[in-house]
Amino acid sequence: ESNKTSPMKLFFTIILASFAIGLQAQDYKLEGSEVKIAKPVLFETGSAKLKPESMAALEIIKQYLTDKSYISQLRVECHTDNSGDGATNQALTEKRALVICKKLIEMGIDCRRLLAVGFGGTKPVADNSTPDGKAANLRVSFVNVALRGHVIGGMPVDGGGRVAGALCD
């Protein structure tokens, strides 16, 4: 009889295990409306071809959207530094945002929950005159723009960038 586990003890063990799993460190955090992740989204230089190591970041975003079903729209923003031609950079960021969104859709995210937006080099977060600054400006951001069908806080849904194209075709 000592080897048998009572149904009540089993129940509490399952509840405690579930609670412990919920307490694990999250792979994302929110800063305002932006979803910050530790894993990078990387592309081949000068192209919209995702590097394989980007899949870890996209898995985190997929999980975030799965966990947060009330997020009705997430803006995928792509940015460049100020190297090269502004129009070329704008087009590249739009293509990259589309590639990320299409990959997330392939992974099971509803196309209506995503918005692909390119910013080119128009929103630097660091000094473009240093290598570290350029690296910081070459980035992908994920921003919550609508909760339960309602746009968050007065900003345009596109955040001031250029919407890259329709995702639900």
Secondary structure, 3 states (H helix, E strand, C coil): CCCCCCHHHHHHHHHHHHHHHHCCCCCEEEECCEEEECCCCCECCCCCCECHHHHHHHHHHHHHHHHCCCEEEEEEEEECCCCCCHHHHHHHHHHHHHHHHHHHHHCCCCHHHEEEEECCCCCCCCCCCCHHHHHHHCEEEEEEEEECCEECCCCCCCCCCEECCCCCC
